[in-house]
Amino acid sequence: MPHALTLELAAGGGTKRLKEMDQKLHDDLTKAGFKLTWELTPGDGEVGLVGFFFDRTASGTLLDMGCGQLIVEGKVKVKQGVEIEKLESDGIVFKDGSRIQADVIVLATGYEPIIANAVAVFGEEIKEKIGSKIWGLDKEGELNCCYRPTGAPGLWFAPGAIQHSRFFSKHVAIQILAQELGLKI
């Protein structure tokens, strides 16, 4: 299914339907201090996982494999929006003066955009050839610089979940073969 259509279906009610199926967990997570959001931009519609996947490479998502219930039960503590002052051997001290004792600390701090890795390898000038964004949907609903020519000869990006890489790798192989045979793509 085209990515742009998938996003429209999510915003048009698909995400609402999926939310209804897990409403109790969402309510319990909220009570436990876990902040939930379904919109990339307030007022633009609830896009849920699909929107976050295409716009932010899934950053900001939780695919619950049991941790949600651990948060609800208080076995996993969540603290959002407060800067860390320091880490100690048995916990974290925050800049607001609060402290959480912990055996394990997981810092969910986000991600580096793919373009940052490209710049680290090829230098800032790579942006002149490929643009400043890799991933996310372009105006035609296609992934930016992914699974197609990037504008830099021989440079291909194949990010995403396994279903993307598995499906689109065949398309990339055909495009590379066409280039090697001197065919215009």
trRosetta pair geometry for C-beta under 8 A, 3 or more apart (Angstrom, degrees):
i j d omega theta_ij theta_ji phi_ij phi_ji
1 5 5.7 -113 168 82 96 118
1 6 5.3 113 110 -63 117 98
2 5 4.4 82 70 9 95 108
2 6 6.9 -160 94 -10 48 85
2 141 5.7 36 167 136 111 138
3 6 5.5 -53 -150 33 34 115
3 7 6.4 34 154 -19 66 104
3 54 5.9 135 -179 -110 119 137
3 137 5.7 -167 115 -97 127 119
3 141 5.5 170 71 171 87 87
3 142 7.2 123 35 -109 126 27
3 143 6.9 101 -14 -50 167 82
4 7 5.7 -53 -152 36 33 113
4 8 6.5 35 150 -19 65 104
4 137 6.1 133 -79 -165 81 148
4 140 7.8 -119 -37 139 143 38
4 141 2.8 -64 -32 -125 125 128
5 8 5.5 -51 -147 37 36 113
5 9 6.3 37 153 -20 67 104
5 141 7.5 51 -16 -165 64 150
6 9 5.8 -54 -149 36 30 111
6 10 6.5 32 152 -21 63 105
6 50 5.5 -148 142 -158 101 137
6 54 8.0 144 86 -43 115 139
7 10 5.7 -51 -149 33 32 113
7 11 6.4 23 156 -10 65 108
7 47 6.1 -3 -156 -141 80 118
7 50 5.7 -171 -98 135 57 116
7 51 6.0 96 -138 -88 94 72
7 54 6.1 -67 -77 33 121 155
7 137 7.0 -87 -23 -17 154 159
7 141 7.9 -154 25 -137 124 99
8 11 5.9 -59 -144 44 30 105
8 12 5.7 25 157 -19 66 118
9 12 5.6 -61 -136 43 26 111
9 13 7.6 -63 -178 53 55 71
9 14 4.7 53 140 -28 82 137
10 14 4.5 -72 -105 67 40 119
10 15 4.7 57 -177 -39 79 99
10 45 7.9 120 108 135 74 112
10 46 7.4 -117 150 111 82 64
10 47 4.8 66 115 -150 124 57
10 48 5.7 -132 -171 41 118 98
10 49 7.9 -133 -135 58 141 63
10 50 4.1 -153 -59 50 157 138
10 51 6.1 -158 106 -34 145 90
11 14 7.8 14 16 34 27 93
11 15 7.0 21 -82 7 29 121
11 44 7.2 -62 -134 139 132 73
11 45 3.3 57 -161 129 102 140
11 46 6.5 153 -127 63 53 43
11 47 5.0 -15 -70 -83 86 78
11 51 7.1 84 -62 -66 94 125
12 45 7.3 -3 -55 -161 39 143
13 16 5.1 -54 -154 38 53 119
13 17 6.2 55 150 -24 77 101
14 17 5.8 -55 -153 33 31 111
14 18 6.5 26 153 -14 66 106
14 48 7.7 -119 103 32 87 132
14 50 7.5 28 97 2 133 144
15 18 5.7 -55 -148 39 35 110
15 19 6.2 42 152 -25 67 104
15 38 5.7 136 156 -172 138 121
15 45 8.0 128 34 155 133 84
15 46 4.3 -147 93 123 137 99
15 47 6.1 168 -46 -168 149 8
15 48 3.6 174 -128 -14 116 122
15 49 7.8 170 -114 19 100 68
15 50 7.3 -123 -72 25 103 107
15 51 7.8 -19 -69 -3 144 112
16 19 5.7 -53 -150 32 29 115
16 20 6.7 36 152 -26 62 102
16 46 6.1 108 -58 68 75 139
17 20 5.8 -50 -156 25 32 115
17 21 7.2 35 149 -22 61 101
18 21 5.8 -51 -161 25 39 115
18 22 7.3 0 155 11 67 104
18 48 6.3 83 68 -147 135 173
18 49 8.0 -76 117 12 162 110
19 22 6.5 -83 -156 53 34 85
19 23 6.5 67 149 -79 71 75
19 26 6.6 12 -161 -35 85 161
19 38 6.9 -27 -75 -95 134 146
19 46 7.4 -32 -30 157 139 150
19 48 7.3 -144 -54 -88 96 130
20 23 5.6 -8 -149 -44 36 113
22 25 4.6 -45 180 43 91 117
22 26 5.7 97 118 -27 89 97
22 64 7.8 146 -146 27 147 143
23 26 5.6 -59 -147 38 32 112
23 27 6.2 32 157 -19 68 105
24 27 5.8 -54 -148 36 30 111
24 28 6.2 26 155 -16 65 109
25 28 5.8 -59 -146 41 30 109
25 29 6.1 33 155 -22 66 106
25 64 7.0 -55 169 -46 150 177
25 68 5.5 31 -172 148 118 139
25 69 7.5 -64 -126 -71 104 71
25 72 7.2 -97 -144 -55 66 141
26 29 5.7 -52 -144 35 29 112
26 30 6.4 32 156 -20 63 105
26 36 5.9 30 -154 -73 96 172
27 30 5.8 -56 -152 34 30 112
27 31 6.6 30 151 -18 64 105
28 31 5.6 -52 -150 35 34 113
28 32 6.4 29 152 -16 65 108
28 68 8.0 94 86 161 109 94
28 72 4.2 19 145 -123 121 121
29 32 5.6 -61 -150 40 32 109
29 34 4.0 -56 172 60 93 129
29 36 6.4 88 99 -50 123 117
29 68 5.9 -53 -79 -156 119 94
29 71 6.0 40 -123 100 80 130
29 72 6.3 -66 -74 -72 55 89
30 33 7.9 96 -180 -31 29 10
30 34 6.5 -85 -78 66 31 74
30 35 7.7 64 -120 -110 70 31
30 36 6.0 -66 -76 7 94 114
31 72 7.7 54 67 -132 103 78
32 71 5.1 132 119 147 154 88
32 72 5.4 -127 -41 -105 144 40
32 74 7.1 -152 -133 -75 112 62
32 78 6.5 80 130 31 97 120
33 78 5.1 176 95 82 103 102
33 79 7.2 -13 143 -94 140 43
33 80 7.1 172 154 14 92 98
34 62 8.0 -25 -177 -5 133 163
34 68 8.0 -107 40 -133 174 75
34 71 5.7 41 -47 158 134 149
34 78 5.0 35 -81 88 78 171
34 80 7.6 101 -131 -21 40 132
35 80 5.4 -108 4 74 117 163
35 81 7.7 70 -19 -29 148 116
37 60 7.4 -44 63 174 111 120
38 46 3.8 4 131 -145 124 98
38 47 6.9 156 161 43 71 45
38 48 5.1 -17 -150 -74 89 67
39 42 5.7 101 105 -96 144 35
39 43 7.2 98 -172 20 155 30
39 44 5.8 134 -163 54 108 83
39 45 6.6 146 -115 81 98 28
39 46 5.6 -71 -66 -97 78 51
39 47 6.6 92 -122 14 43 84
39 51 7.7 -22 -144 96 32 162
40 44 6.3 -46 59 71 86 136
40 47 5.9 -5 -16 37 99 134
40 51 5.1 -128 -38 155 113 125
40 52 6.9 178 -84 -78 92 61
40 55 5.3 35 -119 59 145 168
40 56 7.5 176 -123 -21 107 113
41 44 4.4 57 71 -4 95 133
44 47 7.5 -17 109 -25 100 113
47 50 5.7 -110 171 76 84 87
47 51 2.4 66 122 -36 133 138
47 52 7.1 154 103 -22 103 64
47 55 7.9 68 105 -3 153 127
48 51 6.2 109 54 20 37 98
48 52 7.1 -79 141 3 31 102
49 52 5.9 -64 -143 44 30 106
49 53 5.8 36 158 -28 68 109
49 58 7.4 9 -162 -126 79 84
49 61 5.5 79 -119 -133 78 137
49 63 7.5 67 -118 -80 135 90
50 53 5.7 -55 -147 32 25 115
50 54 6.5 9 162 -6 62 108
51 54 6.3 -64 -145 43 27 98
51 55 5.7 0 168 3 67 119
52 55 6.3 -64 -126 52 24 95
52 56 5.1 -42 -164 48 65 110
52 58 5.8 70 124 -129 95 33
52 59 6.8 -135 179 65 100 47
52 60 5.1 -129 -145 75 132 105
52 61 4.9 153 104 -55 146 108
53 56 7.6 -29 -60 58 6 66
53 57 7.2 8 -162 -150 42 17
53 58 4.7 20 -108 -74 64 78
53 61 7.1 14 -62 -33 74 156
53 161 7.7 -32 -151 -19 123 117
54 135 7.8 -177 -169 170 44 84
54 136 6.3 90 155 -130 69 41
54 137 5.3 12 168 -30 123 102
54 143 7.7 -125 -145 -97 86 86
55 136 5.5 47 -131 -119 41 92
55 137 7.4 -46 -78 13 65 89
56 59 4.2 -97 148 49 109 94
56 60 5.8 28 100 16 152 115
56 111 8.0 131 167 43 84 121
56 136 7.9 49 -53 -83 32 96
57 111 6.3 -99 82 86 124 156
57 113 7.7 155 0 -124 136 58
57 114 7.2 140 -72 -32 151 101
57 135 5.3 6 -70 165 101 161
57 159 6.9 -38 -127 146 118 136
57 160 7.8 -124 -137 -94 82 55
58 61 4.9 -71 -173 28 75 131
58 161 7.7 88 -44 -54 145 102
59 110 5.6 40 -159 -149 133 68
59 111 4.9 -129 -84 14 125 115
62 67 7.3 -114 -168 79 115 120
62 68 6.9 122 140 -72 130 99
64 67 6.3 -136 -140 51 69 76
64 68 3.9 -16 -129 -14 128 126
64 69 7.8 101 -175 -14 121 76
66 69 6.0 -52 -165 35 52 108
66 70 6.6 53 141 -20 74 105
67 70 5.2 -56 -151 38 43 116
67 71 6.3 47 150 -23 72 99
67 76 6.1 -8 -165 18 84 167
68 71 5.7 -52 -153 32 32 111
68 72 6.5 32 149 -18 65 105
69 72 5.3 -50 -146 37 37 116
69 73 6.1 32 155 -14 68 108
70 73 5.8 -56 -142 44 30 108
70 75 4.4 -79 -164 71 83 111
70 76 4.3 61 124 -2 107 111
71 74 7.8 41 177 -70 29 23
71 75 7.7 -82 -62 55 21 70
71 76 4.8 -52 -78 75 62 103
71 77 7.9 132 -132 -99 71 11
71 78 5.7 25 -142 -27 116 120
74 77 7.2 22 -163 -81 60 73
77 100 5.8 -173 111 -159 151 135
77 102 7.2 -119 43 -91 123 104
79 82 5.9 -49 157 39 107 115
79 92 7.9 -161 50 84 144 137
79 94 7.1 -115 148 -67 147 144
79 98 7.7 -170 -140 105 146 134
79 100 6.2 -147 -21 -37 142 147
82 94 4.6 19 138 -166 122 139
82 95 6.7 -165 176 43 84 85
82 96 5.3 -68 -147 1 124 121
82 98 7.1 2 155 47 164 120
83 94 6.7 128 82 -161 45 81
83 95 4.5 15 77 3 97 131
84 87 6.9 10 175 -55 133 76
84 92 5.9 -70 -131 -168 105 114
84 93 7.5 93 -166 77 68 50
84 94 6.0 -69 -112 -109 41 62
84 95 7.2 70 104 -24 7 86
85 93 4.6 -57 64 109 116 91
85 94 5.7 112 -5 177 95 12
85 95 4.8 147 -66 -72 91 57
86 92 7.7 177 92 -154 42 56
86 93 5.1 8 54 53 81 108
87 91 8.0 -164 -158 108 57 32
87 92 5.8 -31 -111 -106 62 74
87 93 7.9 -160 -82 23 17 75
87 105 6.7 -142 -132 45 117 171
88 91 5.4 3 61 60 105 65
88 92 7.1 -171 22 -84 81 23
88 93 6.3 65 -19 -16 113 100
90 101 5.7 -16 145 -147 94 85
90 102 7.1 150 165 53 47 49
90 103 7.9 -12 -147 -86 66 44
91 99 5.8 67 129 174 136 93
91 100 5.4 -169 -163 95 108 50
91 101 4.2 -72 -78 -115 133 37
91 102 4.9 120 -112 17 63 77
91 105 7.9 129 -146 -70 31 119
92 99 6.8 175 88 -151 50 59
92 100 5.2 5 51 53 95 92
92 102 6.4 20 -7 12 92 128
92 105 6.1 119 -51 -117 116 135
93 97 7.9 -29 -173 -151 89 25
93 98 7.8 168 -154 92 51 40
93 99 5.0 -19 -104 -102 66 93
94 97 7.0 -31 80 38 79 22
94 98 4.8 1 45 62 120 83
94 99 7.0 -159 11 -78 79 41
94 100 7.8 52 -25 -3 108 92
102 105 5.2 94 112 -70 148 82
112 116 4.4 -97 172 65 107 144
112 117 6.6 113 113 -43 122 85
113 116 5.2 111 65 -9 73 98
113 133 7.6 -70 -179 -130 137 62
113 134 7.2 135 163 50 92 85
113 135 7.5 -150 -158 43 84 120
114 117 5.8 -53 -164 33 47 110
114 118 6.6 46 143 -19 73 104
114 134 4.0 -89 87 84 123 122
114 135 5.6 117 9 -10 131 115
114 157 6.5 81 163 -152 145 142
114 159 5.9 -101 -90 -47 144 155
115 118 5.3 -52 -149 37 41 115
115 119 6.2 42 153 -20 70 103
115 127 7.1 57 -168 -93 119 95
115 132 6.0 55 -152 -177 163 49
115 133 6.2 -71 -45 -108 137 24
115 134 5.1 159 -60 9 76 98
116 119 5.8 -52 -147 37 31 111
116 120 6.4 36 151 -23 63 105
117 120 5.5 -50 -147 33 33 115
117 121 6.5 23 156 -11 65 107
118 121 6.1 -64 -151 42 30 103
118 122 5.8 -23 170 26 69 115
118 126 5.3 -143 147 116 104 153
118 130 7.2 -75 163 62 158 148
118 134 6.6 119 -18 -20 139 145
118 155 8.0 77 -138 -174 115 134
118 157 7.9 -51 -72 -79 124 125
119 122 6.7 -74 -120 60 22 77
119 123 6.6 -32 -163 149 60 10
119 124 5.7 31 -146 -88 106 47
119 126 6.1 -149 -92 44 54 119
119 127 6.9 10 -88 -41 103 101
121 126 8.0 45 76 -43 80 156
122 125 7.2 -108 139 67 91 78
122 126 3.9 77 99 -60 129 130
122 152 7.8 -1 -155 -156 164 165
122 155 7.9 1 -67 -107 154 146
123 126 6.2 134 71 -17 58 91
124 127 6.1 -35 179 12 60 113
125 128 5.4 -34 -169 16 61 117
125 129 7.4 49 143 -10 72 99
126 129 5.9 -62 -163 40 46 107
126 130 6.0 -10 160 22 81 112
126 152 6.5 -19 -149 -68 84 153
126 155 8.0 179 -150 -148 114 172
127 130 6.7 -78 -126 59 28 76
127 131 6.5 -41 -163 137 66 13
127 132 5.1 29 -147 -84 115 72
129 150 7.3 56 127 123 97 92
129 151 4.6 168 161 119 72 103
129 152 4.3 77 131 -70 141 91
130 134 7.3 10 143 -72 128 98
130 145 5.4 58 -178 -111 112 135
130 150 4.5 -10 -118 162 115 102
130 151 4.7 173 -93 54 54 113
130 152 5.4 -47 -52 -13 106 107
130 155 7.1 -85 -69 100 137 137
131 144 6.9 -102 88 -172 140 117
131 145 6.7 -153 51 -50 110 122
131 151 7.2 106 -11 19 83 151
133 136 5.7 -47 167 46 125 129
133 144 4.8 1 111 130 95 165
133 145 7.3 170 103 7 56 118
134 144 5.8 -150 -129 107 25 99
134 145 4.4 -69 -116 71 79 130
134 146 6.6 112 -173 -57 80 88
134 150 7.9 -8 -106 -130 105 120
134 157 5.4 -66 -163 147 128 179
134 159 7.3 100 142 5 108 137
135 143 6.2 -30 -132 -164 40 100
135 144 6.0 -24 48 56 17 96
135 145 7.6 -47 -23 59 41 92
135 146 6.1 66 -85 -46 53 133
135 157 7.9 -102 -49 135 76 140
135 159 5.9 -47 -78 72 113 139
135 160 7.7 161 -118 -65 106 85
136 143 7.1 120 65 -144 29 63
136 144 5.3 7 66 8 81 120
137 141 5.4 -15 -167 -141 121 38
137 142 6.8 126 -148 59 70 21
137 143 6.6 -52 -96 -89 52 44
137 144 7.4 166 -139 -25 5 85
138 141 7.2 -60 67 10 63 15
138 142 5.3 -16 38 62 107 76
138 143 7.5 56 -7 138 90 5
138 144 5.2 124 -56 -76 97 79
142 148 7.4 6 164 4 133 149
143 146 3.8 -41 121 51 125 123
143 147 6.5 63 65 28 127 104
143 148 8.0 149 73 12 87 108
143 160 7.8 -61 -120 -56 159 131
145 148 7.5 -135 -152 65 22 83
145 150 4.6 46 -147 -124 94 93
145 151 7.7 -63 -109 11 98 98
145 157 5.4 46 131 30 93 132
146 157 5.1 -71 -106 94 63 101
146 158 6.9 119 -161 -103 82 30
146 159 6.1 -81 -121 37 122 86
146 160 7.2 84 -170 -26 146 116
146 168 7.5 17 146 150 92 164
147 156 7.6 55 -102 -171 24 100
147 157 7.5 -69 -28 85 47 64
147 158 6.1 84 -76 -108 75 72
147 164 7.7 -124 -48 171 137 94
147 168 3.9 -54 -122 173 144 133
147 169 7.9 -93 -120 -68 101 34
147 171 5.8 47 176 84 108 121
147 172 5.5 -103 -145 -61 65 100
148 171 7.8 -33 -75 133 72 118
148 172 7.8 -116 -64 -96 32 76
148 175 6.8 -179 -129 -97 51 169
149 156 7.9 -59 -106 -95 35 81
149 175 6.9 -148 -45 172 82 136
149 185 6.9 148 -29 94 124 111
150 155 5.0 -67 47 97 138 99
150 156 6.7 -169 -21 -99 112 36
150 157 6.5 87 -79 -1 130 98
152 155 4.0 11 90 27 109 134
156 172 5.7 99 -171 -152 146 125
156 176 7.4 -53 -50 -69 150 112
158 164 7.8 168 -179 125 70 96
158 165 5.3 85 157 -123 104 87
158 168 6.6 -178 -138 96 92 113
158 169 6.2 53 -148 -89 144 80
158 172 6.2 -53 -84 -40 118 161
159 164 7.4 0 106 104 45 141
159 165 7.7 -79 160 -72 9 100
160 163 7.7 -80 135 67 112 65
160 164 3.2 -13 108 58 142 153
160 165 6.0 178 71 -39 91 79
160 168 7.9 70 46 24 140 135
161 164 5.4 101 56 7 63 100
161 165 7.4 -140 101 1 32 92
162 165 5.8 -60 -142 44 35 106
162 166 5.7 34 162 -20 71 111
163 166 6.0 -52 -136 39 26 110
163 167 6.2 19 165 -12 61 113
164 167 6.3 -68 -147 42 23 102
164 168 5.7 -8 172 7 65 120
165 168 6.5 -64 -125 51 21 93
165 169 5.7 37 170 -43 62 108
166 169 6.2 -46 -142 14 18 115
167 170 7.0 -67 175 22 34 104
167 171 7.8 18 137 -6 66 109
168 171 5.1 -51 -158 36 58 116
168 172 6.2 60 145 -22 79 98
169 172 5.5 -50 -148 36 37 113
169 173 6.3 43 152 -23 66 103
170 173 5.6 -50 -148 33 32 114
170 174 6.6 33 152 -18 63 103
171 174 5.8 -53 -150 35 32 110
171 175 6.4 32 152 -18 64 106
172 175 5.6 -57 -149 38 33 111
172 176 6.2 31 154 -18 68 106
173 176 5.8 -55 -146 37 30 109
173 177 6.2 32 154 -19 64 107
174 177 5.6 -53 -146 38 30 114
174 178 6.3 35 153 -22 64 104
175 178 5.6 -51 -149 33 31 114
175 179 6.6 32 152 -18 63 103
175 185 5.3 130 -142 174 83 171
176 179 5.7 -52 -151 35 34 112
176 180 6.3 34 151 -19 66 106
177 180 5.6 -55 -146 38 32 111
177 181 6.3 21 157 -10 66 110
178 181 6.0 -64 -146 44 28 104
178 183 4.2 -81 -168 72 83 114
178 184 7.8 -55 157 69 113 15
178 185 4.8 95 106 -55 142 119
179 182 7.7 43 179 -70 31 20
179 183 7.3 -86 -66 57 23 70
179 185 6.6 -65 -60 9 79 122
